């Protein structure tokens, strides 16, 4: 299987939330099979590919090292919209027309969609629909939200449209 991990590294996460996300991704990466493929993308106001998609057998240490040395950004805002679109672009880059990533996991607090309006959210879900139609390919998009200030209905709408699930980490230790 192919996994694209997309981590919100902005200051919108508390330091404890950011640490929890890194630890969870580190654990998840360590449990992948050698024949799996994985990539790591981080975002705040910008989006960066820290580790391009490759076989876990060849770059597990690079993925874990990138997570271990990743510093949280001082930028308070994050661009969830651009992060999702960059993830799709990375899937297209590594897989050509067909794409090859089967699962995308986005870890964030409540996604910020600019005006936060229902229209911008509906437009965003529509863009995902368009990408799926254009590519003629399905991928699952899972959202892992951290904390209590989360718009679960929006994350569920995205995940449901892309055959994914929403995981909500709510813990007194990360609040």
URMOPE-V606324 format. One line per field, one symbol per residue. ss: DSSP state (A for helix, B for strand, O for the rest). phi: phi as a letter, one per 40 degrees, with the letter a starting at -180 (. if undefined). psi: psi as a letter, one per 20 degrees, with the letter a starting at -180 (. if undefined). A space follows every 50 residues. Layout:
ss->???
phi->???
psi->???
This chain:
ss->OBBBBBBBOOOOOOAAAAAAAAAAAAAAAAAOOOOOBBBBBBBOOOBBBB BBBBBAAAAAAAAAAAAAAOOOOOOOOOOAAAAAAAAAAAAAAAAOOOOO OOBBBBBBOOOOOOOOOAAAAAAAAAAAAAAAAAAOOOOBBBBBBBOOOO OAAAAAAAAAAOOOOBBBBOOAAAO
phi->.bbbcbbcbcccccdccccccccccccdcccccdccbaabbbabcbbbcc accacddcadccccccccccbcccccbbbddcccccccccccccbgccga ccbbbbbacccbbgcgcdccccccccccdccccccfabbcbbbbbbhbcb cccccccccccbgbbbbbcbadcbc
psi->rppopopojrjhqrhhgggggggghggghiiqqhirqqqppqqdhrppoh orprphhhkghgggghghipqpqiphqqngghgghhgghhghgijbghri phppopprbpppldijqhghghgghhggggggggikqqqpoqpoqpaimp nhhghhgggghkkarppooophhj.
